[in-house]
Structure formats: C-alpha cells, structure tokens
Amino acid sequence: MEKIKPLFDNPILIKLIYVILLFVVIFFAVRIIRKTTLQLIKDNSSKYRIKKLINFLGYLFFAFGILLIFNAQLSGIGTALGVAGAGIAFALQEVIVSIAGYIAIFTSNFYRVGDRVQLGGIKGDVIDVGMLRTTLMQVGDWVDGDLYNGKMVRVANSFVFKEPVYNYSGDFPFLWDEIKIPIKTIGDYTYAKELFFKILKEEVGDYANSSQKAWDKMIGKYSIENARVQPMISMSFNENWITFTLRYVVDYQSRRSTKSFLYDKILTAIKESKGKIEVASAAIEITAFPK
C-alpha cells in the first residue's frame, strides 16, 4: 500500500485519469443525446446534419475539457506554445481553412447532403460532408448529360471560400432548358408554333406549376425578378430556315430524359403533320460552274 499510494499523489497520473473519465462521460453522453435526438427527427437529411453536429460538439467539449484539466501545466509554457502554435497554424493552414469551411457549410446554406453542386470544377451529388472534405458522386465528365459516371470525388471544404459554389438543387430545384427546332421556311410556322406549345404544356406543364411555388418563395427570400417559369416559344428566321426555341423548366435530375422525351414527341408530331412542317437542313445552291 505504501508503494501504491505515491502513484496517486502524482499530479500527472491524476490528470490522465481525469482525461479518461472525461472521454468516457462525453462518449456515452454523445451516444445518448444522438439516439434521443434522432428518434424525434423524421427527415433523413436533418438526421444526418444533427448527427454530424453532435459529433463535432463532442470533440469540441473533449478538447476544451483537456485544456481545463492541464491548465496549470500549460500556463507555464504559454509563450512556447504560442510560438509553436503559430508554426503549426502556418503548416496546417489548408486543414484549418477546411475545418472553417465545414463549420460554414453546416451553419449557412451552401449545400447539404443530397444536393447537386459544382465544387472546384467537379459536378456531382453530395453524399457526405466530412470535417475536411466533401464527397461527391460525380456526374458528367466522359458521360454526356447529368448522369453518374461511377467516380466518387472528395473535395476539400476550403473550396467554399476560394471558388464559387454552384448549387443545382438548393432553394430552387429546377433548371431552365431549351430546345431549338429548325423548320423549312415554306412550312406553316403558325401551325408549328401552336403544335410545339401544345407539346410543351402537356409534357412539362406539371414542372411549371411546381416550380412556380418554389420561385415565389425565392422572390420572398431574395431580391430577384419574377421570372417566367411557364413554357414559352420564341422564333427567328434567316434565308435558310425558321428556328423555334422551346424554353421550359424541368427538375434538375430529369433534364436529359425530359429533353429526349420532348424530341421524340416533336419528331412524331412533325411526321404526322402531313407536310405542313418539315425539319430544315443546311443546303448549298450552285449557280455556276467554273470553266
């Protein structure tokens, strides 16, 4: 007993025991709080954000507790730690900025899990937001259209301070898209315009109604004009053909499939028009031959 007693008189050993107890308390407290909180939340996206926030606060309280436990020892070497800290901060500035980006992401409205974004020139769906990096399931690249190519890309969170963040599905989860249809100048352009507008109303009219509600919320939140979300058609012509531009709103995940479906409907309607309208093509007229 006389040999064991001096061990507990050692202040360093006592503080290490305090650190272990602190870790155990915070570990179980985080698990209990996380389990209780997640049972009250139904939305999967909110569950993810709350889970990440609770874990982050657990790390923060543990680090703060260690500083309090070793406060007496640290006070004597404050100057040395200050100099060392400056060097560490310079060496790990990218890490520090990434952590700051992580905090900014969760406290602002940059993006969240499930959003389609473009970070550092990489476009994809956010599948995880870590302390240092955001993980994207990439779309595009060698694959045409907004489709997955199979690559998972991890982008440093520091990019939110260095480059623009493009969010395709934030407050307004719709995109404007256009289709250009050239028809011959001898065709019935009035009939063509009415036909194309009818196809747009039938196939993407529901997107227009849904997007109008989202756009009304955008107007109330931001200083932005009241843009038109209903389908519209504009026309231009030259000596070769008449060009119709079909503009419409579509869900950000359905842009390619919707355009393909519209092309199918439009080509079918042109074939069924019995010659009233025909798709134009480039042609060269030779008026003279050189001798």
Backbone hydrogen bonds in HBPLUS format (Angstrom, degrees):
<---DONOR---> <-ACCEPTOR-->    atom                        ^
c    i                          cat <-CA-CA->   ^        H-A-AA   ^      H-
h    n   atom  resd res      DA  || num        DHA   H-A  angle D-A-AA Bond
n    s   type  num  typ     dist DA aas  dist angle  dist       angle   num
A0005-LYS N   A0001-MET O   3.00 MM   4  6.05 156.2  2.06 149.5 154.7     1
A0007-LEU N   A0004-ILE O   3.05 MM   3  5.53 135.0  2.26 110.9 122.9     2
A0008-PHE N   A0005-LYS O   3.12 MM   3  5.59 130.1  2.39 111.2 121.9     3
A0009-ASP N   A0006-PRO O   3.05 MM   3  4.88 142.0  2.20  93.7 105.3     4
A0010-ASN N   A0007-LEU O   3.21 MM   3  5.38 156.4  2.26 100.8 107.9     5
A0014-ILE N   A0010-ASN O   3.18 MM   4  6.47 160.1  2.23 152.8 158.5     6
A0015-LYS N   A0011-PRO O   3.00 MM   4  6.19 156.2  2.06 144.8 151.0     7
A0016-LEU N   A0012-ILE O   2.96 MM   4  6.24 149.4  2.05 146.4 155.1     8
A0017-ILE N   A0013-LEU O   2.98 MM   4  6.28 151.1  2.07 147.0 154.6     9
A0018-TYR N   A0014-ILE O   2.95 MM   4  6.30 150.6  2.04 143.8 152.2    10
A0019-VAL N   A0015-LYS O   2.90 MM   4  6.23 148.0  2.01 143.4 152.1    11
A0020-ILE N   A0016-LEU O   3.00 MM   4  6.32 156.9  2.05 147.4 152.7    12
A0021-LEU N   A0017-ILE O   2.92 MM   4  6.20 162.1  1.95 151.4 156.4    13
A0022-LEU N   A0018-TYR O   2.77 MM   4  5.96 155.3  1.83 146.6 154.3    14
A0023-PHE N   A0019-VAL O   2.88 MM   4  6.13 156.2  1.94 148.1 154.1    15
A0024-VAL N   A0020-ILE O   3.01 MM   4  6.28 161.0  2.05 150.4 154.9    16
A0025-VAL N   A0021-LEU O   2.92 MM   4  6.14 165.3  1.94 153.4 157.3    17
A0026-ILE N   A0022-LEU O   2.94 MM   4  6.10 171.3  1.94 155.1 157.5    18
A0027-PHE N   A0023-PHE O   2.83 MM   4  5.85 156.8  1.88 147.3 154.8    19
A0028-PHE N   A0024-VAL O   3.07 MM   4  6.26 170.6  2.08 151.9 153.2    20
A0029-ALA N   A0025-VAL O   2.89 MM   4  5.96 151.8  1.97 144.8 154.1    21
A0030-VAL N   A0026-ILE O   2.84 MM   4  5.91 160.1  1.88 149.2 153.4    22
A0031-ARG N   A0027-PHE O   3.16 MM   4  6.40 157.7  2.21 142.5 148.5    23
A0032-ILE N   A0028-PHE O   2.94 MM   4  6.12 160.1  1.98 148.4 153.4    24
A0033-ILE N   A0029-ALA O   2.89 MM   4  6.03 169.5  1.90 152.5 156.0    25
A0034-ARG N   A0030-VAL O   2.85 MM   4  5.84 159.5  1.89 145.4 152.0    26
A0035-LYS N   A0031-ARG O   3.00 MM   4  6.05 160.6  2.04 142.3 147.7    27
A0036-THR N   A0032-ILE O   2.95 MM   4  6.09 165.9  1.97 151.9 156.0    28
A0037-THR N   A0033-ILE O   2.89 MM   4  5.93 163.2  1.91 149.3 154.4    29
A0038-LEU N   A0034-ARG O   2.97 MM   4  5.97 165.8  1.99 148.0 152.3    30
A0039-GLN N   A0035-LYS O   3.28 MM   4  6.35 140.0  2.45 138.0 146.8    31
A0040-LEU N   A0037-THR O   3.03 MM   3  5.40 142.7  2.17 106.9 117.4    32
A0047-LYS N   A0043-ASP O   2.98 MM   4  6.22 152.4  2.05 147.9 156.3    33
A0048-TYR N   A0044-ASN O   3.05 MM   4  6.29 156.5  2.11 146.6 151.7    34
A0049-ARG N   A0045-SER O   3.18 MM   4  6.47 162.9  2.21 148.0 151.7    35
A0050-ILE N   A0046-SER O   2.93 MM   4  6.09 165.3  1.95 154.3 158.2    36
A0051-LYS N   A0047-LYS O   2.92 MM   4  6.03 159.3  1.97 149.0 155.0    37
A0052-LYS N   A0048-TYR O   3.04 MM   4  6.29 161.5  2.07 150.9 155.3    38
A0053-LEU N   A0049-ARG O   2.94 MM   4  6.14 156.1  2.00 146.0 153.2    39
A0054-ILE N   A0050-ILE O   2.90 MM   4  6.10 162.3  1.94 154.9 158.4    40
A0055-ASN N   A0051-LYS O   3.12 MM   4  6.30 162.7  2.15 147.6 152.3    41
A0056-PHE N   A0052-LYS O   2.99 MM   4  6.18 158.1  2.04 147.1 153.3    42
A0057-LEU N   A0053-LEU O   2.94 MM   4  6.20 159.2  1.99 150.5 155.9    43
A0058-GLY N   A0054-ILE O   2.95 MM   4  6.16 147.3  2.05 144.6 153.9    44
A0059-TYR N   A0055-ASN O   3.07 MM   4  6.44 158.6  2.12 151.6 155.6    45
A0060-LEU N   A0056-PHE O   2.98 MM   4  6.23 155.6  2.04 146.4 153.9    46
A0061-PHE N   A0057-LEU O   2.90 MM   4  6.10 163.3  1.92 151.7 154.7    47
A0062-PHE N   A0058-GLY O   3.03 MM   4  6.19 154.9  2.10 146.5 153.7    48
A0063-ALA N   A0059-TYR O   2.98 MM   4  6.20 162.9  2.01 150.7 154.7    49
A0064-PHE N   A0060-LEU O   2.96 MM   4  6.15 159.6  2.00 148.3 154.5    50
A0065-GLY N   A0061-PHE O   2.82 MM   4  5.94 152.9  1.89 143.5 151.1    51
A0066-ILE N   A0062-PHE O   3.02 MM   4  6.28 154.0  2.09 147.8 153.9    52
A0067-LEU N   A0063-ALA O   3.17 MM   4  6.45 157.2  2.22 146.0 151.6    53
A0068-LEU N   A0064-PHE O   3.07 MM   4  6.38 150.8  2.15 144.9 152.9    54
A0069-ILE N   A0065-GLY O   2.91 MM   4  6.18 154.9  1.98 149.5 156.5    55
A0070-PHE N   A0066-ILE O   3.04 MM   4  6.21 163.7  2.07 154.7 157.7    56
A0071-ASN N   A0068-LEU O   3.39 MM   3  5.00 161.7  2.43 101.6 101.6    57
A0074-LEU N   A0070-PHE O   2.98 MM   4  6.15 156.6  2.04 155.7 163.0    58
A0075-SER N   A0071-ASN O   3.10 MM   4  6.15 141.3  2.26 145.2 152.9    59
A0077-ILE N   A0074-LEU O   3.16 MM   3  5.43 142.8  2.30 104.3 114.5    60
A0081-LEU N   A0077-ILE O   2.99 MM   4  6.21 163.6  2.02 154.7 159.5    61
A0082-GLY N   A0078-GLY O   2.88 MM   4  6.05 146.7  2.00 143.1 152.7    62
A0083-VAL N   A0079-THR O   3.06 MM   4  6.40 158.1  2.11 152.6 156.5    63
A0084-ALA N   A0080-ALA O   2.93 MM   4  6.16 166.6  1.95 151.7 156.0    64
A0085-GLY N   A0081-LEU O   2.63 MM   4  5.66 152.0  1.70 143.7 152.7    65
A0086-ALA N   A0082-GLY O   3.04 MM   4  6.23 147.9  2.15 140.4 147.7    66
A0087-GLY N   A0083-VAL O   3.22 MM   4  6.57 156.5  2.28 145.9 151.4    67
A0088-ILE N   A0084-ALA O   2.88 MM   4  6.16 159.3  1.92 153.0 159.2    68
A0089-ALA N   A0085-GLY O   2.80 MM   4  5.91 158.0  1.84 146.7 153.1    69
A0090-PHE N   A0086-ALA O   3.06 MM   4  6.26 151.2  2.15 141.8 148.8    70
A0091-ALA N   A0087-GLY O   3.00 MM   4  6.24 158.9  2.04 147.0 152.8    71
A0092-LEU N   A0088-ILE O   2.81 MM   4  5.92 148.7  1.90 149.7 158.4    72
A0096-ILE N   A0092-LEU O   2.92 MM   4  6.21 161.7  1.95 157.5 163.0    73
A0097-VAL N   A0093-GLN O   2.88 MM   4  6.05 161.2  1.91 148.5 153.5    74
A0098-SER N   A0094-GLU O   2.95 MM   4  6.11 147.7  2.06 138.9 148.0    75
A0099-ILE N   A0095-VAL O   2.93 MM   4  6.26 151.8  2.01 148.3 155.7    76
A0100-ALA N   A0096-ILE O   2.91 MM   4  6.22 155.9  1.97 146.9 154.1    77
A0101-GLY N   A0097-VAL O   2.78 MM   4  6.05 145.3  1.89 140.6 151.1    78
A0102-TYR N   A0098-SER O   2.85 MM   4  6.16 145.1  1.97 142.0 151.5    79
A0103-ILE N   A0099-ILE O   3.03 MM   4  6.40 156.3  2.08 149.2 154.4    80
A0104-ALA N   A0100-ALA O   2.92 MM   4  6.18 156.5  1.97 145.7 152.8    81
A0105-ILE N   A0101-GLY O   2.84 MM   4  6.03 152.3  1.91 148.3 155.4    82
A0106-PHE N   A0102-TYR O   3.21 MM   4  6.46 155.8  2.27 146.0 151.1    83
A0107-THR N   A0103-ILE O   2.97 MM   4  6.08 131.3  2.21 143.6 157.0    84
A0108-SER N   A0104-ALA O   2.89 MM   4  5.64 123.0  2.23 141.4 150.8    85
A0115-ASP N   A0112-ARG O   3.08 MM   3  5.80 166.3  2.10 143.9 145.6    86
A0114-GLY N   A0126-VAL O   2.83 MM  12  5.25 157.7  1.88 138.5 145.7    87
A0126-VAL N   A0115-ASP O   2.85 MM  11  5.61 165.6  1.87 167.2 170.1    88
A0168-TYR N   A0116-ARG O   2.68 MM  52  5.32 164.2  1.71 166.7 171.6    89
A0117-VAL N   A0124-GLY O   2.91 MM   7  5.75 154.5  1.97 173.6 165.4    90
A0124-GLY N   A0117-VAL O   2.95 MM   7  5.75 158.7  1.99 162.9 169.3    91
A0118-GLN N   A0166-TYR O   2.76 MM  48  4.93 132.1  1.99 137.0 146.4    92
A0166-TYR N   A0118-GLN O   3.30 MM  48  4.93 170.8  2.31 140.8 141.2    93
A0119-LEU N   A0122-ILE O   2.79 MM   3  5.20 147.7  1.89 154.0 150.8    94
A0122-ILE N   A0119-LEU O   2.86 MM   3  5.20 164.4  1.89 118.3 123.1    95
A0139-VAL N   A0123-LYS O   2.96 MM  16  5.93 166.0  1.98 141.3 141.6    96
A0125-ASP N   A0137-MET O   3.06 MM  12  5.21 151.7  2.14 137.7 135.3    97
A0137-MET N   A0125-ASP O   2.91 MM  12  5.21 158.0  1.96 144.6 150.6    98
A0127-ILE N   A0135-THR O   2.98 MM   8  5.80 170.8  1.99 156.5 159.6    99
A0135-THR N   A0128-ASP O   2.82 MM   7  5.10 163.5  1.85 148.3 154.0   100
A0130-GLY N   A0133-ARG O   2.76 MM   3  5.13 153.0  1.83 157.9 159.0   101
A0157-ASN N   A0132-LEU O   2.92 MM  25  5.74 167.1  1.94 146.2 144.4   102
A0134-THR N   A0155-VAL O   2.74 MM  21  5.21 165.9  1.76 156.8 157.5   103
A0155-VAL N   A0134-THR O   2.80 MM  21  5.21 164.6  1.82 155.4 155.5   104
A0136-LEU N   A0153-VAL O   2.66 MM  17  5.09 168.0  1.67 157.9 162.3   105
A0153-VAL N   A0136-LEU O   2.80 MM  17  5.09 157.9  1.84 149.1 155.6   106
A0138-GLN N   A0151-LYS O   2.91 MM  13  5.57 152.0  1.98 162.4 170.4   107
A0149-ASN N   A0138-GLN O   3.25 MM  11  6.31 154.4  2.32 145.8 146.2   108
A0140-GLY N   A0147-LEU O   3.02 MM   7  5.90 153.7  2.10 157.7 158.0   109
A0143-VAL N   A0140-GLY O   3.12 MM   3  4.79 161.7  2.15 113.5 112.3   110
A0159-PHE N   A0156-ALA O   3.18 MM   3  6.03 172.4  2.18 122.2 124.5   111
A0160-VAL N   A0157-ASN O   3.23 MM   3  6.11 168.8  2.24 123.4 125.4   112
A0161-PHE N   A0158-SER O   3.08 MM   3  5.78 160.3  2.12 118.8 124.3   113
A0162-LYS N   A0159-PHE O   3.16 MM   3  4.89 135.5  2.37  92.0 104.5   114
A0163-GLU N   A0159-PHE O   3.01 MM   4  5.64 172.8  2.02 150.2 150.2   115
A0252-TYR N   A0173-PRO O   3.47 MM  79  6.07 164.3  2.49 131.9 130.5   116
A0175-LEU N   A0250-VAL O   2.80 MM  75  5.45 162.9  1.83 160.2 165.5   117
A0250-VAL N   A0175-LEU O   2.86 MM  75  5.45 156.8  1.92 153.6 161.3   118
A0177-ASP N   A0248-TYR O   2.88 MM  71  5.66 164.2  1.91 167.4 172.5   119
A0248-TYR N   A0177-ASP O   3.05 MM  71  5.66 160.4  2.09 160.7 165.3   120
A0179-ILE N   A0246-LEU O   2.89 MM  67  5.04 143.8  2.02 135.3 147.0   121
A0246-LEU N   A0179-ILE O   2.74 MM  67  5.04 169.2  1.75 159.3 159.4   122
A0181-ILE N   A0244-PHE O   2.81 MM  63  5.12 162.3  1.84 151.4 157.4   123
A0244-PHE N   A0181-ILE O   2.92 MM  63  5.12 171.6  1.93 140.6 142.7   124
A0280-ALA N   A0182-PRO O   3.03 MM  98  5.45 163.2  2.06 113.8 119.3   125
A0183-ILE N   A0242-ILE O   2.79 MM  59  5.33 162.6  1.82 156.6 161.9   126
A0242-ILE N   A0183-ILE O   2.87 MM  59  5.33 168.9  1.88 162.4 164.8   127
A0184-LYS N   A0278-GLU O   2.96 MM  94  5.83 150.1  2.05 152.7 160.6   128
A0187-GLY N   A0184-LYS O   3.04 MM   3  5.52 163.4  2.07 115.0 120.1   129
A0188-ASP N   A0276-LYS O   2.91 MM  88  5.64 160.3  1.95 150.0 156.4   130
A0192-ALA N   A0188-ASP O   3.01 MM   4  6.29 155.1  2.08 147.5 155.4   131
A0193-LYS N   A0189-TYR O   2.92 MM   4  6.06 158.5  1.97 144.2 148.9   132
A0194-GLU N   A0190-THR O   3.14 MM   4  6.37 166.6  2.16 149.8 152.9   133
A0195-LEU N   A0191-TYR O   2.93 MM   4  6.08 156.7  1.98 148.4 155.4   134
A0196-PHE N   A0192-ALA O   2.92 MM   4  6.10 168.0  1.94 155.9 158.2   135
A0197-PHE N   A0193-LYS O   3.01 MM   4  6.12 158.0  2.06 147.0 153.4   136
A0198-LYS N   A0194-GLU O   3.05 MM   4  6.16 151.6  2.13 141.8 149.3   137
A0199-ILE N   A0195-LEU O   3.13 MM   4  6.44 154.0  2.20 146.8 153.3   138
A0200-LEU N   A0196-PHE O   3.02 MM   4  6.32 159.1  2.07 147.8 153.3   139
A0201-LYS N   A0197-PHE O   3.00 MM   4  6.22 164.6  2.02 151.6 155.1   140
A0202-GLU N   A0198-LYS O   3.06 MM   4  6.22 157.0  2.11 146.4 152.5   141
A0203-GLU N   A0199-ILE O   2.99 MM   4  6.07 159.7  2.03 152.8 157.8   142
A0204-VAL N   A0200-LEU O   2.90 MM   4  5.60 165.0  1.92 150.9 155.2   143
A0208-ALA N   A0204-VAL O   3.26 MM   4  6.62 152.2  2.34 145.6 152.9   144
A0209-ASN N   A0205-GLY O   3.13 MM   4  6.49 154.2  2.20 149.1 155.0   145
A0210-SER N   A0206-ASP O   3.02 MM   4  6.27 163.3  2.05 152.1 156.4   146
A0211-SER N   A0207-TYR O   2.80 MM   4  5.88 161.2  1.84 150.5 156.5   147
A0212-GLN N   A0208-ALA O   3.03 MM   4  6.07 139.2  2.20 139.2 148.8   148
A0215-TRP N   A0211-SER O   2.80 MM   4  5.99 153.6  1.86 150.8 158.7   149
A0216-ASP N   A0212-GLN O   2.92 MM   4  6.11 150.1  2.02 144.5 152.1   150
A0217-LYS N   A0213-LYS O   3.26 MM   4  6.57 149.4  2.35 142.2 149.2   151
A0218-MET N   A0214-ALA O   3.11 MM   4  6.42 145.4  2.23 138.8 148.6   152
A0219-ILE N   A0215-TRP O   2.95 MM   4  6.30 152.0  2.03 150.6 157.2   153
A0220-GLY N   A0216-ASP O   3.20 MM   4  6.50 149.9  2.30 140.3 147.6   154
A0221-LYS N   A0217-LYS O   3.05 MM   4  6.25 130.8  2.30 138.5 151.6   155
A0221-LYS N   A0218-MET O   3.11 MM   3  5.06 132.2  2.35  93.7 106.9   156
A0222-TYR N   A0218-MET O   2.79 MM   4  5.81 166.1  1.81 161.3 163.5   157
A0227-ALA N   A0225-GLU O   3.04 MM   2  5.72 122.2  2.39 108.5  92.4   158
A0232-MET N   A0247-ARG O   3.01 MM  15  5.37 161.7  2.05 152.1 156.0   159
A0247-ARG N   A0232-MET O   2.92 MM  15  5.37 173.9  1.92 168.5 168.7   160
A0234-SER N   A0245-THR O   3.11 MM  11  5.26 158.2  2.16 140.9 146.9   161
A0245-THR N   A0234-SER O   2.87 MM  11  5.26 168.2  1.88 153.8 157.2   162
A0236-SER N   A0243-THR O   2.96 MM   7  5.25 150.9  2.04 147.1 156.0   163
A0243-THR N   A0236-SER O   2.66 MM   7  5.25 166.1  1.67 159.3 164.1   164
A0238-ASN N   A0241-TRP O   3.09 MM   3  5.79 155.9  2.16 154.3 161.3   165
A0254-SER N   A0251-ASP O   2.93 MM   3  5.31 157.4  1.98 115.8 123.2   166
A0258-THR N   A0254-SER O   2.94 MM   4  5.80 155.5  2.00 145.9 153.1   167
A0259-LYS N   A0255-ARG O   3.08 MM   4  6.20 157.8  2.13 143.4 149.4   168
A0260-SER N   A0256-ARG O   2.99 MM   4  6.23 161.8  2.03 152.6 157.5   169
A0261-PHE N   A0257-SER O   3.02 MM   4  6.18 155.2  2.08 142.9 149.6   170
A0262-LEU N   A0258-THR O   2.92 MM   4  6.16 155.9  1.98 149.0 155.5   171
A0263-TYR N   A0259-LYS O   2.93 MM   4  6.18 160.5  1.97 151.7 156.7   172
A0264-ASP N   A0260-SER O   3.10 MM   4  6.34 156.4  2.15 144.5 150.5   173
A0265-LYS N   A0261-PHE O   3.03 MM   4  6.34 158.6  2.08 148.0 153.3   174
A0266-ILE N   A0262-LEU O   2.85 MM   4  6.04 161.7  1.88 155.6 160.8   175
A0267-LEU N   A0263-TYR O   2.91 MM   4  6.04 168.9  1.92 154.2 157.0   176
A0268-THR N   A0264-ASP O   3.06 MM   4  6.15 157.7  2.11 144.1 150.6   177
A0269-ALA N   A0265-LYS O   2.96 MM   4  6.15 154.7  2.02 143.7 150.8   178
A0270-ILE N   A0266-ILE O   2.92 MM   4  6.18 152.2  2.00 149.1 156.6   179
A0271-LYS N   A0267-LEU O   3.07 MM   4  6.29 158.9  2.12 147.0 151.9   180
A0272-GLU N   A0268-THR O   3.05 MM   4  6.26 145.3  2.17 142.3 152.0   181
A0273-SER N   A0270-ILE O   3.19 MM   3  5.15 157.1  2.25  99.7 106.6   182
A0276-LYS N   A0273-SER O   3.31 MM   3  5.45 163.8  2.33 106.2 111.0   183
